[in-house]
Amino acid sequence: MARKMKKKQKNKVQVVKKVTAALPSVPRSETPASTAGETQFAVPKTRYTEGIGRRKVATARVRLYEGQGDFVVNDTLVGEYFQGVRNAAVVYNKPFELTGTKGKFAVTAKIIGSGVSAQLDALVHGLSQALVAHNPEFKIFLKGAGLLTRDDRMKETRKIGMGGKARRKRQSPKR
């Protein structure tokens, strides 16, 4: 009653390489393709003051340029970047309102890590650090509002034997 096992037939695929003749060079257009799709922002090319802000795993590198200009976060206008966060405009303008410098700076920021809400808090911390680096007299206002203090609350790490979550009860085997 033994059955015969059929052997699997392996199909061999042959790869044939073709040599193509070099095409004549075609002149490219005057404007490169990388700059044609990007939007240009008004950021002065002057000296800047830098500050680094952190919250959870998010890190924001903020540059303040003196003079009029745009508020740009990760190559996007700040209003578009944080449009999913409620009252975001009030939060990221708070350091400028406390110091009376609203509209006097152009800002660029690169933010990496974590979620959008934590990135917003990291941006505010970085803005406050940069404002204090620009003018040390601003420290009194920003420290009083709690914007210079880094919020050190982090996600609790998971533990072994807890069933995949950080605060779940320990698993105990039944057998």
Protein Blocks (a to p, Z undefined) as FASTA:
>chain_A
ZZcdddddddddddddddddddddddddfbdfklmmpccddddfbdcddddddehjbccd
ddddeddddddeehiafklmmmmpghklmmmmmmmmmnopghiaccddddeehjfklmmm
mmmmmmmmmmmmmmmmlmmmmmmnopmpccfbdcddddehilopakbccdddfZZ
